[in-house]
Amino acid sequence: LAEELDQRMSQADTPEARRDALNAFKDREMFRIDMRHILGKIAEFSDFSAELTDLAEVVVAAAVRLATEELNVTHGAPRLEDGSPCLVSVCALGKFGGRELGFASDIELMFVYSAEGKTSGPQPISGAEYFAKLVEGSWQAIRAHREGIFTIDLRLRPYGRGGSLAVSQEAFRNYFGLDGPAWPYERQALVKLRPVAGDAAFGDQLVRLRDELIYTGEKFDVAAMRGMRERQLRQLVTPGTINAKLSLGGLVDVEYLVQGLQITHGKNLPELHETNTLAALSALKRCDILTAADTVSLCEAYNFHRRLIGALRIVRGNAKDLTIPRPDSEEFAFLARRLAYKNEVPRLQADIA
């Protein structure tokens, strides 16, 4: 993928033409992967997720390189106060970090640079300003033709929408540390952090820092998680309906259980530092934290929910509404066919329940 994309972009002679080539490649490859999955050429949902994730990594890395090249022409490369290069790591989070992308998954990113400084070009600017421009340039290079389809999401960065688009390593440490202002769910989200672009060695350094900050040996804050789940149910789930992601027993309950066990036991068991949910479940079983029966049950539930959510998004053409349609509706019958239940609508209804 990377070689083919580089070849196509190298044939373009302007920055705008290179962005056009990048997005044409992205759209064609997404269509190919989606159709292979719909037609049954990709049997396992995890393989489908892996192919989408591979594509997203290549596209994000190319967008960052393109934005870097354009910035450096005017401002030069970012330097630390001692003149050495200022490094950046582009980290995936959420489904992207876990190599678990599905239909219409957001591409969740966090940009972290090594330290403050300034650029070395004809129009020098501070390192903070440079990396904010780098985020904007990378973001704008990737076009989402429809809301939710390959949309870049930066909300998991420190202070969310109110924070800087990119953060220094020191700011990252101060925000996510035990004495920092990060909410428990924000620290929990770092379980999924995985570098996908930028300087590889600096990315490895960030992963070690993440491990130091969240795998401390402290027990997972179950009370905070339950409080967040109650708010999700109250604010995001319509009473009397089932939301495939957020209702009790939905996808997030599998994910939060796994992440809670990883955080609780991860200090002494580095093999639990997995970003992928199914890989983490296997590691929890190997470490005798989950029984074989519970592991099978949770894996089956996770895979069912992912397939259900993917089918819902296809049936609705909508990434946001994950409410299960009424069992007596035509939409539910469409959903059953999409999930290969054919005329077995009652069986799907029972499996969801």
Secondary structure as the mmCIF struct_conf table of DSSP 4:
data_model
#
loop_
_struct_conf.conf_type_id
_struct_conf.id
_struct_conf.beg_label_comp_id
_struct_conf.beg_label_asym_id
_struct_conf.beg_label_seq_id
_struct_conf.end_label_comp_id
_struct_conf.end_label_asym_id
_struct_conf.end_label_seq_id
HELX_RH_AL_P HELX_RH_AL_P1 ALA A 2 SER A 10
TURN_TY1_P TURN_TY1_P1 GLN A 11 GLN A 11
BEND BEND1 THR A 14 THR A 14
HELX_RH_AL_P HELX_RH_AL_P2 PRO A 15 ILE A 38
TURN_TY1_P TURN_TY1_P2 LEU A 39 GLY A 40
BEND BEND2 LYS A 41 ILE A 42
BEND BEND3 GLU A 44 GLU A 44
HELX_RH_AL_P HELX_RH_AL_P3 PHE A 45 HIS A 75
STRN STRN1 PRO A 78 LEU A 80
TURN_TY1_P TURN_TY1_P3 GLU A 81 ASP A 82
BEND BEND4 GLY A 83 GLY A 83
HELX_LH_PP_P HELX_LH_PP_P1 SER A 84 SER A 84
STRN STRN2 PRO A 85 PRO A 85
HELX_LH_PP_P HELX_LH_PP_P2 CYS A 86 LEU A 87
STRN STRN3 VAL A 88 ALA A 92
HELX_RH_AL_P HELX_RH_AL_P4 GLY A 94 GLY A 97
TURN_TY1_P TURN_TY1_P4 GLY A 98 ARG A 99
TURN_TY1_P TURN_TY1_P5 PHE A 103 ALA A 104
STRN STRN4 ILE A 107 TYR A 113
BEND BEND5 SER A 114 ALA A 115
STRN STRN5 GLY A 117 THR A 119
BEND BEND6 GLY A 121 GLN A 123
STRN STRN6 SER A 126 SER A 126
HELX_RH_AL_P HELX_RH_AL_P5 GLY A 127 ALA A 141
BEND BEND7 ILE A 142 ILE A 142
BEND BEND8 HIS A 145 ARG A 146
TURN_TY1_P TURN_TY1_P6 GLU A 147 GLY A 148
BEND BEND9 ILE A 149 PHE A 150
STRN STRN7 ILE A 152 ASP A 153
TURN_TY1_P TURN_TY1_P7 ARG A 155 LEU A 156
BEND BEND10 ARG A 157 ARG A 157
TURN_TY1_P TURN_TY1_P8 PRO A 158 TYR A 159
HELX_RH_3T_P HELX_RH_3T_P1 GLY A 160 GLY A 162
BEND BEND11 GLY A 163 GLY A 163
BEND BEND12 LEU A 165 LEU A 165
STRN STRN8 ALA A 166 SER A 168
HELX_RH_AL_P HELX_RH_AL_P6 GLN A 169 PHE A 176
BEND BEND13 GLY A 177 GLY A 177
TURN_TY1_P TURN_TY1_P9 LEU A 178 ASP A 179
BEND BEND14 GLY A 180 PRO A 181
HELX_RH_AL_P HELX_RH_AL_P7 PRO A 184 ALA A 189
HELX_RH_3T_P HELX_RH_3T_P2 LEU A 190 LYS A 192
STRN STRN9 ARG A 194 GLY A 198
HELX_RH_AL_P HELX_RH_AL_P8 ALA A 200 ILE A 214
BEND BEND15 THR A 216 GLY A 217
HELX_LH_PP_P HELX_LH_PP_P3 GLU A 218 PHE A 220
HELX_RH_AL_P HELX_RH_AL_P9 VAL A 222 LEU A 236
BEND BEND16 VAL A 237 VAL A 237
TURN_TY1_P TURN_TY1_P10 PRO A 239 GLY A 240
BEND BEND17 THR A 241 THR A 241
STRN STRN10 ASN A 243 ASN A 243
TURN_TY1_P TURN_TY1_P11 ALA A 244 LEU A 246
BEND BEND18 SER A 247 SER A 247
TURN_TY1_P TURN_TY1_P12 LEU A 248 GLY A 249
BEND BEND19 GLY A 250 GLY A 250
HELX_RH_AL_P HELX_RH_AL_P10 LEU A 251 HIS A 265
TURN_TY1_P TURN_TY1_P13 GLY A 266 ASN A 268
HELX_RH_3T_P HELX_RH_3T_P3 PRO A 270 LEU A 272
BEND BEND20 THR A 275 ASN A 276
HELX_RH_AL_P HELX_RH_AL_P11 THR A 277 ARG A 286
TURN_TY1_P TURN_TY1_P14 CYS A 287 ASP A 288
BEND BEND21 ILE A 289 LEU A 290
HELX_RH_AL_P HELX_RH_AL_P12 ALA A 292 ARG A 316
TURN_TY1_P TURN_TY1_P15 GLY A 317 GLY A 317
BEND BEND22 ALA A 319 LYS A 320
STRN STRN11 THR A 323 THR A 323
HELX_LH_PP_P HELX_LH_PP_P4 ILE A 324 ARG A 326
TURN_TY1_P TURN_TY1_P16 PRO A 327 ASP A 328
BEND BEND23 SER A 329 SER A 329
HELX_RH_AL_P HELX_RH_AL_P13 GLU A 330 ARG A 338
TURN_TY1_P TURN_TY1_P17 LEU A 339 ALA A 340
TURN_TY1_P TURN_TY1_P18 LYS A 342 ASN A 343
HELX_RH_AL_P HELX_RH_AL_P14 VAL A 345 ILE A 352
#
